[in-house]
């Protein structure tokens, strides 16, 4: 059950990040608006990672998912810092 849940969460996170990245790159909106949206997504990712780090997680799939979120957060912050 945990493996299935982990796979579903992983897929949802992957799709969400892909959608946000795609919208960020293809959107015709103002650059400032794009940066604000990126910052909002990064804030949500940061809150999720921080909450997960405060819990005792033993499921390896969930730990891998957490590591993916950490990497995504770092990559997103690099883009945000570079573009602001």
Secondary structure by P-SEA (a helix, b strand, c coil): caaaaaaaaaaaaaaaaaaaaaaaacccccaaaaaaaaaaaaaaaaaaaaaaaacccccaaaaaaaaaaaaaaaaaaaaaaacc
